[in-house]
Amino acid sequence: MSELQKQQCEACNADAPRLSEQEIQTYLQQVPGWQVKDHDGVAILTRQYTFKNFAEALSFTQKVGELAESYQHHPALVTEWGKVTVDWWTHKIKGLHRNDFIMAAKTDGLGG
């Protein structure tokens, strides 16, 4: 279990600072397989997981949904045959917060 997986999300307000580019690069080293993409000026942490079939992809999606609900921090999820794309970002600050990297690490811990 990684250090990020052990951490808890903190409450995040609309005035919370977004992570700097340097902080993002540091956190990315702790979540291999994740990338940052730009979506209309908003930095989003993204990863695609692959599976043998739709049923396994759907099961993983459900696990991610339960994880998200337990932390009240919700990603965008796209479930397709044999793959699931997970996008984390903090809606309130329109960018990335440490919480997003914690949730990415916890998502990895689900066994995707």
N, C-alpha and C positions, 0 to 999 in steps of 0.2 A: 504494500500500500504506500503510495507516494505521500509526501508531506502535504500537498494540496488536498488530497483525498481526505486527510484527517481533519482539515480545517472546516470551520463553519462559516456560512455566509453572514454578513453583517447587514443590518437594515441600511438601505441606501435611499437617500433623499434626492430630489431633483437638483439640488445644488452640490451634490457630491462631485468631486473632480474625476474626470476621465483619466485613465492611465496614459502616461506619456509613451512615446514610441520606444524609448529605452526600457521602460517597465514592461511593455508588451513583449519586447524581444526577450527579456529575462524570463517572463512567465512562459512564453512559447517553448523554451528549452525544457520546461517541466511537463509539457503535455505533447509528446511526440505524436505526429500524425495530424495535428490541428494546424490550421492556417488562418490568417486574418484576410478577410476580403472587405472591399468597400462596396456598400450598397447605398447609393444616393448620398454620399458623404458621411455615412455612419459605418464605423468599423465593427465588423461582425466576426466572431470566432466560429469557424466551421470545420466539420469533419464528416466524411462519408464512411459508413461502416458497410461491409459486404456480408451476405449470408447465402446459404445454399438454396433458399426458396422464399416465397412470400410469407409463409407462416412464421418462419424464424425472424424475418424482418419485422413483422407485425408484433410478435412477442417482445422484441427488443424495444419497439416504439412504446409499448405499454409500460415497460419497465422505466423508460426515460420519463414518460408522463407521470408515473407515480413518484419518481424521484423529484421531479419539478414541483409537483403539488406539495410534497412534504416540505420543500424549502420556500414555497411561494415565489419561485423564480422560474419563468416559463420560456422555453426555447421555441423556435420554429422547427417543426419536424416534417420531413417529406419521406413517406414510406412508399417504396416501389418494389417490384419483384426483385428480390435478392439484394436490396440495399436500402439504407436509411441515411438521410442527410440530417445532421443536427446543427443548428445555428444558435449560438448563445450571444446575447448582448444585453445591456441594461437599458431598457426602454426609457426609464425616467431621465437618464443622462444622454441618451442617444449616442451611445458608444460603449467602450469596454471598461469594466470595473474588475477589481480582483475577484469578486464573486463569480464572474463569468469563467474565469480560469479554474476556480474551485469546482464549479459545476461541470466543466469539461473533464476534469480529473475524476470526479465522481461518476460521470457518464462512462468513462473508460473502465471504471471499476465494475460496471454492470456486465462486462464480458462480451462486448460487441464485436 
